[in-house]
Amino acid sequence: AQSVAQPEDQVNVAEGNPLTVKCTYSVSGNPYLFWYVQYPNRGLQFLLKYITGDNLVKGSYGFEAEFNKSQTSFHLKKPSALVSDSALYFCAVSRINQGGKLIFGQGTELSVKP
Amino acid sequence: DGGITQSPKYLFRKEGQNVTLSCEQNLNHDAMYWYRQDPGQGLRLIYYSQIVNDFQKGDIAEGYSVSREKKESFPLTVTSAQKNPTAFYLCASSILQGNQPQHFGDGTRLSIL
């Protein structure tokens, strides 16, 4: 069965430090991977995606993610965290011929302190 | 501006009442989705539709119903059979190819009176 795991419910970092939000997936075949961010009482906003090619993907607001096929991981990273990055982050996976359906992880609450 | 509009932002349901949540998109997307979000549980798929006049159950369809009479619209009805309807409901749309992201509305928060 397909699944996505975000092993950390919460990540705390100091402003200016690098941040990592972890995601691992389990799916047969080649996955399409996505990261979304959600601010309180808002919908999800798309950050970045991995489809194929370069394992390091750059996205919105200075975020990037590294695809690692052998570890089936797609960790979200940012070199220098901002207080405004504090939000809920979701990893998601879809498959070819699934008509756009996504499987979401449980979400990770990122808290960036000044 | 293209996007997805959900209304109302907040909704209250009385016991035994059906309520309908609106979702409209002007992105010309074929696929539309309804998710339920509860704290600590991520997003769970309720229903989805890939074409007008057709829709499929997701993981938690019991107590919900949908229709897709127009490409732009995908309303969700929370029926009285849904015993725990308090949640944040999100609508999304996408093209059918899985390599493109879903676009989300800003949600409807449903509470029980």
Interface residues (C-beta under 8 A of the other chain):
Chain A: D9 Y32 F34 Y36 N41 R42 G43 L44 Q45 F46 K49 I51 F90 S94 R95 I96 N97 Q98 G99 G100 K101 L102 F104 G105 Q106 G107
Chain B: I4 Q6 A31 Y33 G40 Q41 G42 L43 L45 Y48 Q50 F88 L90 A92 S94 I95 L96 Q97 G98 N99 Q100 P101 Q102 H103 F104 G105 D106 G107 R109
